[in-house]
């Protein structure tokens, strides 16, 4: 496990991200809001949710104004694992139970379309986010028939190209006895999310949006027939206002405070892998597993002279920077790859996500002219763009062919999450499910070893 020098290293480097150290997209470096600005549509939040909406609005001819508290990508949008794939945190079968087959099918198809739109925007804007194709779901459980049925269903309904990987094939590239079989998605991508976020901002500005960084909203209030946002240095008056702050702006409106849980997830990036360390992970794809407390990882820095590094993420918690963060994640990594239990950690950080009780994205008109787009729950690289397109159509062309698409998410409104005890209940639920996963995985491993 990690030695004392690595523990000291963690204390000095915790919080710094690999993306900030290696991003190929430069910062936007816009000015803060000073004085008064006006717009037809204002957006609070310069992460992917706000920027995808701003870009969608600008592409339709509007000129929205975006206020960002810090720098673009400083929040969860620029700090996540970088996996871009169709779907939601909840699976298709779960959506069918909540919405019915027809509505769930429409909604899931929009999530598939959003991946293609992100891909086209990356190409059109030459966003330097180093996209690579291929994401693998590796199962900790012996359930090959379930995986094959899911593949057949989604390929048939949505034209996906999912492939079943039997354990023999999977373990050739990912040499872990923890894994059974898997689902490979050749059309999903993994990339630098900070670069993607900055690239979205650049495209939105080029299309006619305005952006003010380092302009935290200190309050919102109804102003005549519209809304006013106050900042430290100015104010923004708009006809309609969208709150796209996820877990970072819960104090701006009571519904956000009641309806979102601020949950942290954690990531480490190793020092360049030594020769023997490269043997365990031979594939170029991003990988996530099917535990409730999922783990995910991929190689980064593969084109650098000093060699590839391992990005490993997972777990959730209430603390932004828990003690021993790197040690905890290395211990999780060692469950999958025991030979990497002494891996050297260069970066360790967290990202704060907004979770609603139902673990689905939220598009909701909180009051007349005041909207929220939030709650992307760790699956935001595609769903922020999907929601941005939905809301852009709802705001600019509500009677058009896509003007009511946002209503597919109407059943997933913000609901009370338990008040001050909500985060503690969420953590207890997470730990319970993690314990169930461990017991289930142990049983499947025992069955595998039995004659």
Secondary structure as GFF3:
##gff-version 3
##sequence-region A 1 451
A	DSSP	alpha_helix	4	13	.	.	.	ID=ss1
A	DSSP	alpha_helix	18	22	.	.	.	ID=ss2
A	DSSP	beta_strand	35	44	.	.	.	ID=ss3
A	DSSP	alpha_helix	48	59	.	.	.	ID=ss4
A	DSSP	beta_strand	65	67	.	.	.	ID=ss5
A	DSSP	three_ten_helix	76	78	.	.	.	ID=ss6
A	DSSP	beta_strand	83	84	.	.	.	ID=ss7
A	DSSP	alpha_helix	92	99	.	.	.	ID=ss8
A	DSSP	alpha_helix	101	125	.	.	.	ID=ss9
A	DSSP	beta_strand	132	138	.	.	.	ID=ss10
A	DSSP	alpha_helix	144	158	.	.	.	ID=ss11
A	DSSP	beta_strand	163	165	.	.	.	ID=ss12
A	DSSP	alpha_helix	167	173	.	.	.	ID=ss13
A	DSSP	beta_strand	182	190	.	.	.	ID=ss14
A	DSSP	alpha_helix	193	207	.	.	.	ID=ss15
A	DSSP	beta_strand	210	212	.	.	.	ID=ss16
A	DSSP	beta_strand	217	223	.	.	.	ID=ss17
A	DSSP	beta_strand	226	231	.	.	.	ID=ss18
A	DSSP	beta_strand	234	243	.	.	.	ID=ss19
A	DSSP	three_ten_helix	246	248	.	.	.	ID=ss20
A	DSSP	alpha_helix	254	259	.	.	.	ID=ss21
A	DSSP	beta_strand	261	270	.	.	.	ID=ss22
A	DSSP	three_ten_helix	276	279	.	.	.	ID=ss23
A	DSSP	beta_strand	286	289	.	.	.	ID=ss24
A	DSSP	beta_strand	295	300	.	.	.	ID=ss25
A	DSSP	beta_strand	309	317	.	.	.	ID=ss26
A	DSSP	alpha_helix	325	336	.	.	.	ID=ss27
A	DSSP	three_ten_helix	338	340	.	.	.	ID=ss28
A	DSSP	beta_strand	345	355	.	.	.	ID=ss29
A	DSSP	beta_strand	362	367	.	.	.	ID=ss30
A	DSSP	beta_strand	370	374	.	.	.	ID=ss31
A	DSSP	alpha_helix	380	396	.	.	.	ID=ss32
A	DSSP	three_ten_helix	405	409	.	.	.	ID=ss33
A	DSSP	three_ten_helix	419	421	.	.	.	ID=ss34
A	DSSP	alpha_helix	422	449	.	.	.	ID=ss35
###
